[in-house]
């Protein structure tokens, strides 16, 4: 007897509907076709045990299984559930006439309980596109999948529950999630706030400018000056995620298996802080079974690299292309997968190996050669992609001992949101450009061209401060953001002057001034 049902294969963020076909005739063979990996093939043993422990027998006969399309690689254990149900139907153990109206995914334990799978959200989106009656997922994935409206999503605990559903023996209500209510309720809840930061007003200003324009930023300063503390509070001043951004971000985390249990949508911008020992594959994604890397997990949020020179230099260099293209393409011999990775890159570093070069309260023990080699770990092309370079010094006791808190994140966030609204209106007719950091060279000349006084100031800065030619466009982008924060339609000399001050590491005399 031939039986068909539907499942799904996830490759990157792309989902392909997989038709699970099972045919049983008299015999003793068991064959599986359709490029299933080891986890898929091992499902036979899990299915046999699950059926036996729930009162069913694994059928004896010539069993042929096909996972169509047969030329597409299928990975993971999510095919256990549809295979088990199809085998039962093909053997006549159950009668399920509506089997082709459902898509189902789930890993089976040996006792028949369902274990969570990766990628439930993109699978639900595909099931709705296929106009199926419903989607059956493990209970742990149901809220994630139920985000998709106009689709009946059933969260099941065991294979027995699934059998009762598809045979009509028991009625189950689909799970319904009020997406918008849950999304907006969680948006303004932050555990960290800039009100806890006393002093460092110049650095907080640089972070505000970076958040307003989506600019990459690096902070250079001694240990204990607050670099990591301020970076971790950056999401609290970024504009809130839109519902579309939230859905896209949640899909990436769903495919990676990083969603917390019971989570429906990610409502706050992600903040990823990988350790400096991270490998290239873990950073950009890939592997035998392709998974999104840290740069994709930081999509629509912040990627923070603490102690930047401690990262492997070749690992840092793979960031250059994603920082420009905001997408990463992973090409292998048998597949090509693309992940989005539009993120703010924020980094921190010490000025030397010991950390105290130029610090007035500590003696630096590094030689000039050690300092230069340390700084040279950050290549020019990578530094070129960082718009704002900010020096930071340790906070004096008089600032730390202040009883009054600093400016709260919410006040800064309101200014950032107003600046972003100006940018949204400016780039409304331009595809793929949402903030000043994404402006092309043509847009820079159109929206950030300084007047005669500003041009003279910029020319003087380029000459006297030994700024490189690559800093020119970066200065204009940052100046445009400062003007937006100021509510100005044009870039004025004072906006340029502040932007020039954020090119610390480009200045030829940086080491001498630091000393």
BELCORRA-V687736 format. One record per residue. N is the residue number from 1. PHI is phi in whole degrees, -180 to 180 (none if undefined). PSI is psi in whole degrees, -180 to 180 (* if undefined). OMEGA is omega as a letter, one per 20 degrees, with the letter a starting at -180 (* if undefined). Layout:
n=N phi=PHI psi=PSI omega=OMEGA
n=N phi=PHI psi=PSI omega=OMEGA
//
This chain:
n=1 phi=none psi=135 omega=a
n=2 phi=-101 psi=132 omega=r
n=3 phi=-133 psi=143 omega=r
n=4 phi=-126 psi=142 omega=r
n=5 phi=-146 psi=-178 omega=a
n=6 phi=-124 psi=143 omega=r
n=7 phi=-138 psi=-162 omega=a
n=8 phi=-150 psi=147 omega=r
n=9 phi=-114 psi=129 omega=a
n=10 phi=-104 psi=123 omega=r
n=11 phi=-128 psi=105 omega=a
n=12 phi=69 psi=-128 omega=r
n=13 phi=-100 psi=1 omega=r
n=14 phi=-89 psi=137 omega=r
n=15 phi=-121 psi=132 omega=r
n=16 phi=-115 psi=131 omega=r
n=17 phi=-68 psi=131 omega=r
n=18 phi=-113 psi=124 omega=r
n=19 phi=-87 psi=118 omega=r
n=20 phi=-93 psi=112 omega=a
n=21 phi=-111 psi=130 omega=r
n=22 phi=-128 psi=127 omega=r
n=23 phi=-126 psi=128 omega=a
n=24 phi=-123 psi=125 omega=r
n=25 phi=-133 psi=166 omega=r
n=26 phi=-57 psi=136 omega=a
n=27 phi=156 psi=-165 omega=a
n=28 phi=-135 psi=12 omega=a
n=29 phi=-96 psi=157 omega=r
n=30 phi=-135 psi=115 omega=a
n=31 phi=-127 psi=141 omega=r
n=32 phi=-129 psi=129 omega=r
n=33 phi=-121 psi=161 omega=r
n=34 phi=115 psi=21 omega=r
n=35 phi=60 psi=43 omega=r
n=36 phi=-78 psi=140 omega=a
n=37 phi=-80 psi=-173 omega=a
n=38 phi=-59 psi=-42 omega=a
n=39 phi=-62 psi=-37 omega=r
n=40 phi=-68 psi=-45 omega=a
n=41 phi=-68 psi=-36 omega=r
n=42 phi=-68 psi=-13 omega=r
n=43 phi=-59 psi=-25 omega=r
n=44 phi=-57 psi=-44 omega=a
n=45 phi=-69 psi=-39 omega=r
n=46 phi=-66 psi=-41 omega=a
n=47 phi=-64 psi=-45 omega=a
n=48 phi=-60 psi=-44 omega=r
n=49 phi=-68 psi=-42 omega=a
n=50 phi=-63 psi=-42 omega=r
n=51 phi=-66 psi=-43 omega=a
n=52 phi=-63 psi=-40 omega=a
n=53 phi=-78 psi=-2 omega=r
n=54 phi=-122 psi=21 omega=r
n=55 phi=88 psi=14 omega=r
n=56 phi=-120 psi=159 omega=r
n=57 phi=-110 psi=141 omega=r
n=58 phi=-70 psi=125 omega=a
n=59 phi=-66 psi=147 omega=r
n=60 phi=-96 psi=128 omega=a
n=61 phi=162 psi=-177 omega=r
n=62 phi=-88 psi=101 omega=a
n=63 phi=-101 psi=121 omega=r
n=64 phi=-117 psi=126 omega=a
n=65 phi=-119 psi=134 omega=r
n=66 phi=-129 psi=132 omega=r
n=67 phi=-109 psi=101 omega=a
n=68 phi=-99 psi=142 omega=j
n=69 phi=-72 psi=136 omega=a
n=70 phi=-72 psi=-16 omega=a
n=71 phi=-94 psi=5 omega=r
n=72 phi=-102 psi=130 omega=r
n=73 phi=-67 psi=132 omega=r
n=74 phi=-114 psi=130 omega=a
n=75 phi=-129 psi=149 omega=r
n=76 phi=96 psi=176 omega=a
n=77 phi=-100 psi=9 omega=a
n=78 phi=-70 psi=-11 omega=a
n=79 phi=-85 psi=-5 omega=a
n=80 phi=-55 psi=-49 omega=a
n=81 phi=-64 psi=-54 omega=a
n=82 phi=-62 psi=-34 omega=r
n=83 phi=-65 psi=-44 omega=a
n=84 phi=-63 psi=-46 omega=a
n=85 phi=-66 psi=-42 omega=a
n=86 phi=-66 psi=-38 omega=r
n=87 phi=-64 psi=-43 omega=r
n=88 phi=-62 psi=-43 omega=a
n=89 phi=-68 psi=-40 omega=a
n=90 phi=-68 psi=-29 omega=r
n=91 phi=-84 psi=-8 omega=a
n=92 phi=85 psi=7 omega=a
n=93 phi=-71 psi=-29 omega=r
n=94 phi=-134 psi=157 omega=r
n=95 phi=-115 psi=111 omega=a
n=96 phi=-133 psi=88 omega=a
n=97 phi=-72 psi=-24 omega=a
n=98 phi=-97 psi=21 omega=a
n=99 phi=-61 psi=-34 omega=a
n=100 phi=-78 psi=-1 omega=r
n=101 phi=-91 psi=-4 omega=a
n=102 phi=-119 psi=149 omega=r
n=103 phi=-109 psi=138 omega=a
n=104 phi=-140 psi=144 omega=r
n=105 phi=-143 psi=148 omega=r
n=106 phi=162 psi=144 omega=r
n=107 phi=-93 psi=139 omega=a
n=108 phi=-98 psi=133 omega=r
n=109 phi=-81 psi=169 omega=a
n=110 phi=-66 psi=-23 omega=r
n=111 phi=-93 psi=4 omega=r
n=112 phi=95 psi=-3 omega=r
n=113 phi=-74 psi=154 omega=a
n=114 phi=-95 psi=134 omega=r
n=115 phi=-104 psi=149 omega=a
n=116 phi=-65 psi=156 omega=a
n=117 phi=-125 psi=169 omega=r
n=118 phi=-93 psi=148 omega=r
n=119 phi=81 psi=26 omega=a
n=120 phi=-63 psi=-36 omega=a
n=121 phi=-67 psi=-53 omega=r
n=122 phi=-62 psi=-29 omega=r
n=123 phi=-66 psi=-41 omega=r
n=124 phi=-64 psi=-39 omega=r
n=125 phi=-62 psi=-41 omega=r
n=126 phi=-67 psi=-40 omega=r
n=127 phi=-62 psi=-40 omega=r
n=128 phi=-66 psi=-41 omega=r
n=129 phi=-63 psi=-32 omega=r
n=130 phi=-81 psi=-3 omega=r
n=131 phi=58 psi=42 omega=r
n=132 phi=-82 psi=161 omega=a
n=133 phi=-68 psi=-37 omega=a
n=134 phi=-167 psi=168 omega=r
n=135 phi=-122 psi=130 omega=r
n=136 phi=-109 psi=123 omega=a
n=137 phi=-134 psi=164 omega=r
n=138 phi=-61 psi=153 omega=a
n=139 phi=-56 psi=-37 omega=a
n=140 phi=-67 psi=-20 omega=a
n=141 phi=-102 psi=0 omega=a
n=142 phi=-69 psi=-39 omega=a
n=143 phi=-70 psi=-35 omega=r
n=144 phi=-62 psi=-45 omega=a
n=145 phi=-76 psi=-31 omega=a
n=146 phi=-73 psi=-5 omega=r
n=147 phi=-60 psi=-31 omega=a
n=148 phi=-75 psi=120 omega=a
n=149 phi=-83 psi=169 omega=a
n=150 phi=60 psi=32 omega=r
n=151 phi=-146 psi=129 omega=r
n=152 phi=-81 psi=117 omega=a
n=153 phi=-114 psi=125 omega=a
n=154 phi=-113 psi=123 omega=r
n=155 phi=-97 psi=119 omega=a
n=156 phi=-115 psi=149 omega=a
n=157 phi=-92 psi=-31 omega=a
n=158 phi=-150 psi=171 omega=r
n=159 phi=-67 psi=-29 omega=r
n=160 phi=-62 psi=-41 omega=r
n=161 phi=-63 psi=-40 omega=r
n=162 phi=-66 psi=-42 omega=r
n=163 phi=-61 psi=-44 omega=r
n=164 phi=-63 psi=-34 omega=r
n=165 phi=-71 psi=-51 omega=a
n=166 phi=-74 psi=-22 omega=r
n=167 phi=-92 psi=-8 omega=r
n=168 phi=80 psi=11 omega=a
n=169 phi=-70 psi=-26 omega=a
n=170 phi=-144 psi=144 omega=a
n=171 phi=-96 psi=133 omega=r
n=172 phi=-124 psi=141 omega=r
n=173 phi=-89 psi=134 omega=r
n=174 phi=-68 psi=153 omega=r
n=175 phi=-79 psi=135 omega=r
n=176 phi=-120 psi=130 omega=r
n=177 phi=-118 psi=126 omega=r
n=178 phi=-79 psi=88 omega=a
n=179 phi=-59 psi=-49 omega=a
n=180 phi=-65 psi=-41 omega=a
n=181 phi=-64 psi=-48 omega=a
n=182 phi=-66 psi=-36 omega=a
n=183 phi=-64 psi=-50 omega=a
n=184 phi=-76 psi=-25 omega=r
n=185 phi=-66 psi=-33 omega=a
n=186 phi=-92 psi=-8 omega=a
n=187 phi=-66 psi=-35 omega=a
n=188 phi=-102 psi=16 omega=a
n=189 phi=-98 psi=107 omega=r
n=190 phi=-125 psi=134 omega=r
n=191 phi=-79 psi=-25 omega=a
n=192 phi=-113 psi=142 omega=a
n=193 phi=-143 psi=145 omega=r
n=194 phi=-70 psi=-10 omega=r
n=195 phi=-64 psi=-22 omega=r
n=196 phi=-80 psi=-10 omega=a
n=197 phi=-97 psi=118 omega=r
n=198 phi=-102 psi=134 omega=a
n=199 phi=80 psi=-162 omega=r
n=200 phi=56 psi=40 omega=a
n=201 phi=-64 psi=-35 omega=r
n=202 phi=-67 psi=-36 omega=r
n=203 phi=-72 psi=-40 omega=r
n=204 phi=-64 psi=-34 omega=r
n=205 phi=-66 psi=-42 omega=r
n=206 phi=-63 psi=-40 omega=r
n=207 phi=-67 psi=-35 omega=r
n=208 phi=-64 psi=-44 omega=r
n=209 phi=-63 psi=-43 omega=r
n=210 phi=-61 psi=-44 omega=a
n=211 phi=-66 psi=-37 omega=a
n=212 phi=-68 psi=-33 omega=a
n=213 phi=-110 psi=1 omega=a
n=214 phi=70 psi=29 omega=a
n=215 phi=-84 psi=148 omega=r
n=216 phi=-75 psi=150 omega=a
n=217 phi=-145 psi=145 omega=r
n=218 phi=-131 psi=138 omega=r
n=219 phi=-113 psi=131 omega=a
n=220 phi=-119 psi=122 omega=a
n=221 phi=-176 psi=171 omega=a
n=222 phi=-73 psi=165 omega=r
n=223 phi=-60 psi=143 omega=r
n=224 phi=81 psi=8 omega=a
n=225 phi=-87 psi=-5 omega=r
n=226 phi=102 psi=18 omega=a
n=227 phi=-63 psi=-53 omega=a
n=228 phi=-67 psi=-39 omega=a
n=229 phi=-60 psi=-43 omega=a
n=230 phi=-75 psi=-35 omega=r
n=231 phi=-63 psi=-40 omega=a
n=232 phi=-66 psi=-20 omega=r
n=233 phi=-91 psi=-1 omega=a
n=234 phi=-60 psi=-42 omega=r
n=235 phi=-57 psi=-25 omega=a
n=236 phi=-73 psi=-13 omega=r
n=237 phi=-114 psi=-1 omega=r
n=238 phi=-76 psi=153 omega=r
n=239 phi=-60 psi=148 omega=a
n=240 phi=-64 psi=152 omega=r
n=241 phi=-65 psi=141 omega=r
n=242 phi=-78 psi=166 omega=a
n=243 phi=-64 psi=-37 omega=r
n=244 phi=-67 psi=-42 omega=r
n=245 phi=-64 psi=-40 omega=r
n=246 phi=-63 psi=-43 omega=r
n=247 phi=-64 psi=-43 omega=r
n=248 phi=-66 psi=-43 omega=r
n=249 phi=-65 psi=-41 omega=a
n=250 phi=-64 psi=-37 omega=r
n=251 phi=-60 psi=-43 omega=a
n=252 phi=-63 psi=-46 omega=a
n=253 phi=-68 psi=-32 omega=r
n=254 phi=-65 psi=-47 omega=r
n=255 phi=-63 psi=-36 omega=r
n=256 phi=-80 psi=-9 omega=a
n=257 phi=72 psi=29 omega=a
n=258 phi=-102 psi=1 omega=a
n=259 phi=-75 psi=137 omega=r
n=260 phi=-72 psi=149 omega=a
n=261 phi=-61 psi=134 omega=r
n=262 phi=86 psi=-1 omega=a
n=263 phi=-81 psi=134 omega=r
n=264 phi=-99 psi=-54 omega=r
n=265 phi=-134 psi=146 omega=r
n=266 phi=-80 psi=118 omega=a
n=267 phi=-105 psi=-8 omega=r
n=268 phi=-121 psi=150 omega=a
n=269 phi=-64 psi=133 omega=a
n=270 phi=-66 psi=150 omega=r
n=271 phi=-130 psi=111 omega=a
n=272 phi=-112 psi=133 omega=a
n=273 phi=-133 psi=79 omega=a
n=274 phi=-69 psi=151 omega=r
n=275 phi=-71 psi=154 omega=a
n=276 phi=-70 psi=-9 omega=r
n=277 phi=-88 psi=6 omega=a
n=278 phi=-61 psi=146 omega=r
n=279 phi=-88 psi=168 omega=r
n=280 phi=-62 psi=-44 omega=a
n=281 phi=-65 psi=-41 omega=r
n=282 phi=-66 psi=-29 omega=a
n=283 phi=-78 psi=-49 omega=a
n=284 phi=-101 psi=-14 omega=r
n=285 phi=105 psi=167 omega=r
n=286 phi=127 psi=-145 omega=a
n=287 phi=100 psi=178 omega=r
n=288 phi=-61 psi=-50 omega=r
n=289 phi=-102 psi=104 omega=a
n=290 phi=-57 psi=127 omega=r
n=291 phi=-128 psi=150 omega=r
n=292 phi=-66 psi=143 omega=r
n=293 phi=-92 psi=-173 omega=a
n=294 phi=-62 psi=-34 omega=a
n=295 phi=-68 psi=-31 omega=r
n=296 phi=-80 psi=-34 omega=r
n=297 phi=-66 psi=-23 omega=r
n=298 phi=-90 psi=6 omega=a
n=299 phi=-55 psi=133 omega=a
n=300 phi=67 psi=16 omega=r
n=301 phi=-140 psi=-139 omega=a
n=302 phi=-126 psi=134 omega=r
n=303 phi=-109 psi=116 omega=a
n=304 phi=-108 psi=122 omega=r
n=305 phi=-109 psi=98 omega=r
n=306 phi=-81 psi=138 omega=a
n=307 phi=56 psi=62 omega=a
n=308 phi=-54 psi=-44 omega=a
n=309 phi=-65 psi=-15 omega=r
n=310 phi=-78 psi=-15 omega=r
n=311 phi=-70 psi=150 omega=r
n=312 phi=-60 psi=134 omega=a
n=313 phi=-62 psi=-41 omega=r
n=314 phi=-67 psi=-31 omega=r
n=315 phi=-67 psi=-41 omega=r
n=316 phi=-65 psi=-35 omega=a
n=317 phi=-67 psi=-25 omega=r
n=318 phi=-71 psi=-10 omega=r
n=319 phi=-77 psi=-18 omega=a
n=320 phi=-60 psi=-49 omega=a
n=321 phi=-69 psi=-45 omega=r
n=322 phi=-62 psi=-33 omega=r
n=323 phi=-64 psi=-30 omega=r
n=324 phi=-87 psi=-50 omega=a
n=325 phi=-84 psi=-23 omega=a
n=326 phi=61 psi=22 omega=r
n=327 phi=-146 psi=150 omega=r
n=328 phi=-124 psi=128 omega=r
n=329 phi=-107 psi=123 omega=a
n=330 phi=-105 psi=112 omega=a
n=331 phi=-110 psi=128 omega=r
n=332 phi=-128 psi=178 omega=a
n=333 phi=-62 psi=-36 omega=a
n=334 phi=-110 psi=-2 omega=a
n=335 phi=-160 psi=158 omega=r
n=336 phi=-134 psi=126 omega=a
n=337 phi=-129 psi=142 omega=r
n=338 phi=-121 psi=132 omega=r
n=339 phi=-121 psi=142 omega=r
n=340 phi=-75 psi=149 omega=r
n=341 phi=-153 psi=59 omega=r
n=342 phi=-91 psi=102 omega=a
n=343 phi=-139 psi=160 omega=r
n=344 phi=-87 psi=127 omega=r
n=345 phi=-97 psi=118 omega=r
n=346 phi=-121 psi=131 omega=a
n=347 phi=-132 psi=158 omega=r
n=348 phi=-135 psi=154 omega=r
n=349 phi=-159 psi=155 omega=r
n=350 phi=-84 psi=157 omega=a
n=351 phi=-76 psi=-11 omega=a
n=352 phi=-161 psi=172 omega=a
n=353 phi=-58 psi=-40 omega=r
n=354 phi=-81 psi=-20 omega=r
n=355 phi=96 psi=-6 omega=a
n=356 phi=-117 psi=22 omega=r
n=357 phi=-65 psi=120 omega=a
n=358 phi=82 psi=1 omega=a
n=359 phi=-80 psi=130 omega=a
n=360 phi=-72 psi=-17 omega=a
n=361 phi=-106 psi=-7 omega=r
n=362 phi=-133 psi=149 omega=a
n=363 phi=-92 psi=128 omega=r
n=364 phi=-81 psi=135 omega=a
n=365 phi=-109 psi=11 omega=a
n=366 phi=-89 psi=147 omega=r
n=367 phi=-82 psi=160 omega=r
n=368 phi=-55 psi=-37 omega=r
n=369 phi=-66 psi=-40 omega=r
n=370 phi=-64 psi=-41 omega=r
n=371 phi=-63 psi=-45 omega=a
n=372 phi=-65 psi=-42 omega=r
n=373 phi=-64 psi=-37 omega=r
n=374 phi=-64 psi=-46 omega=a
n=375 phi=-69 psi=-31 omega=a
n=376 phi=-72 psi=-10 omega=r
n=377 phi=-66 psi=-21 omega=r
n=378 phi=-96 psi=111 omega=a
n=379 phi=-72 psi=156 omega=r
n=380 phi=-59 psi=-46 omega=r
n=381 phi=-60 psi=-35 omega=r
n=382 phi=-72 psi=-43 omega=r
n=383 phi=-62 psi=-30 omega=r
n=384 phi=-64 psi=-25 omega=a
n=385 phi=-91 psi=4 omega=r
n=386 phi=-106 psi=112 omega=a
n=387 phi=-73 psi=-38 omega=a
n=388 phi=-119 psi=123 omega=r
n=389 phi=-119 psi=117 omega=a
n=390 phi=-124 psi=128 omega=r
n=391 phi=-85 psi=143 omega=a
n=392 phi=-136 psi=139 omega=r
n=393 phi=-119 psi=162 omega=a
n=394 phi=-64 psi=144 omega=a
n=395 phi=-78 psi=127 omega=r
n=396 phi=-68 psi=160 omega=a
n=397 phi=-59 psi=-35 omega=a
n=398 phi=-61 psi=-31 omega=r
n=399 phi=-81 psi=-41 omega=a
n=400 phi=-63 psi=-36 omega=a
n=401 phi=-81 psi=1 omega=r
n=402 phi=-64 psi=135 omega=r
n=403 phi=-77 psi=-31 omega=a
n=404 phi=-79 psi=137 omega=r
n=405 phi=-73 psi=167 omega=r
n=406 phi=-78 psi=-177 omega=r
n=407 phi=-66 psi=132 omega=a
n=408 phi=-70 psi=157 omega=a
n=409 phi=-62 psi=-36 omega=a
n=410 phi=-62 psi=-38 omega=r
n=411 phi=-66 psi=-42 omega=r
n=412 phi=-65 psi=-40 omega=a
n=413 phi=-62 psi=-36 omega=r
n=414 phi=-64 psi=-40 omega=r
n=415 phi=-67 psi=-40 omega=r
n=416 phi=-62 psi=-43 omega=a
n=417 phi=-65 psi=-38 omega=r
n=418 phi=-65 psi=-40 omega=r
n=419 phi=-66 psi=-40 omega=r
n=420 phi=-66 psi=-34 omega=r
n=421 phi=-63 psi=-38 omega=r
n=422 phi=-63 psi=-40 omega=a
n=423 phi=-70 psi=-38 omega=r
n=424 phi=-61 psi=-42 omega=r
n=425 phi=-66 psi=-37 omega=a
n=426 phi=-67 psi=-40 omega=a
n=427 phi=-104 psi=20 omega=a
n=428 phi=-60 psi=-30 omega=a
n=429 phi=-97 psi=9 omega=a
n=430 phi=-112 psi=125 omega=a
n=431 phi=-80 psi=133 omega=r
n=432 phi=84 psi=1 omega=r
n=433 phi=-121 psi=118 omega=a
n=434 phi=-123 psi=-16 omega=a
n=435 phi=-147 psi=170 omega=a
n=436 phi=-63 psi=-32 omega=a
n=437 phi=-63 psi=-21 omega=a
n=438 phi=-94 psi=3 omega=a
n=439 phi=-63 psi=140 omega=r
n=440 phi=-82 psi=173 omega=a
n=441 phi=-63 psi=-38 omega=r
n=442 phi=-63 psi=-41 omega=r
n=443 phi=-66 psi=-35 omega=r
n=444 phi=-60 psi=-45 omega=r
n=445 phi=-68 psi=-27 omega=a
n=446 phi=-80 psi=-40 omega=a
n=447 phi=-111 psi=-16 omega=a
n=448 phi=-126 psi=19 omega=a
n=449 phi=-71 psi=124 omega=a
n=450 phi=-77 psi=164 omega=r
n=451 phi=-80 psi=-174 omega=a
n=452 phi=-62 psi=-41 omega=r
n=453 phi=-66 psi=-42 omega=r
n=454 phi=-66 psi=-36 omega=r
n=455 phi=-64 psi=-41 omega=r
n=456 phi=-64 psi=-41 omega=r
n=457 phi=-63 psi=-42 omega=a
n=458 phi=-67 psi=-40 omega=r
n=459 phi=-64 psi=-43 omega=r
n=460 phi=-64 psi=-41 omega=r
n=461 phi=-66 psi=-41 omega=a
n=462 phi=-61 psi=-36 omega=a
n=463 phi=-83 psi=-51 omega=a
n=464 phi=-76 psi=-31 omega=a
n=465 phi=-97 psi=6 omega=r
n=466 phi=56 psi=39 omega=r
n=467 phi=-74 psi=142 omega=r
n=468 phi=-77 psi=161 omega=a
n=469 phi=-64 psi=-29 omega=a
n=470 phi=-68 psi=-17 omega=a
n=471 phi=-78 psi=-15 omega=a
n=472 phi=-59 psi=-56 omega=a
n=473 phi=-65 psi=-35 omega=r
n=474 phi=-64 psi=-41 omega=r
n=475 phi=-62 psi=-42 omega=a
n=476 phi=-67 psi=-38 omega=r
n=477 phi=-63 psi=-46 omega=a
n=478 phi=-67 psi=-39 omega=r
n=479 phi=-62 psi=-37 omega=r
n=480 phi=-63 psi=-39 omega=r
n=481 phi=-67 psi=-42 omega=r
n=482 phi=-62 psi=-39 omega=r
n=483 phi=-65 psi=-38 omega=r
n=484 phi=-65 psi=-40 omega=r
n=485 phi=-64 psi=-30 omega=r
n=486 phi=-84 psi=-6 omega=a
n=487 phi=75 psi=23 omega=a
n=488 phi=-100 psi=140 omega=r
n=489 phi=-81 psi=-19 omega=a
n=490 phi=-121 psi=157 omega=r
n=491 phi=-88 psi=118 omega=a
n=492 phi=-103 psi=167 omega=a
n=493 phi=-56 psi=-38 omega=a
n=494 phi=-67 psi=-30 omega=r
n=495 phi=-69 psi=-41 omega=r
n=496 phi=-65 psi=-40 omega=a
n=497 phi=-62 psi=-42 omega=r
n=498 phi=-67 psi=-40 omega=a
n=499 phi=-65 psi=-38 omega=r
n=500 phi=-63 psi=-36 omega=r
n=501 phi=-66 psi=-16 omega=r
n=502 phi=-92 psi=14 omega=r
n=503 phi=-110 psi=51 omega=a
n=504 phi=-56 psi=-51 omega=a
n=505 phi=-77 psi=-12 omega=r
n=506 phi=-81 psi=-15 omega=a
n=507 phi=-76 psi=135 omega=a
n=508 phi=-64 psi=-24 omega=a
n=509 phi=-104 psi=23 omega=a
n=510 phi=-60 psi=-46 omega=a
n=511 phi=-64 psi=-40 omega=a
n=512 phi=-67 psi=-42 omega=r
n=513 phi=-66 psi=-38 omega=a
n=514 phi=-63 psi=-40 omega=r
n=515 phi=-69 psi=* omega=*
//
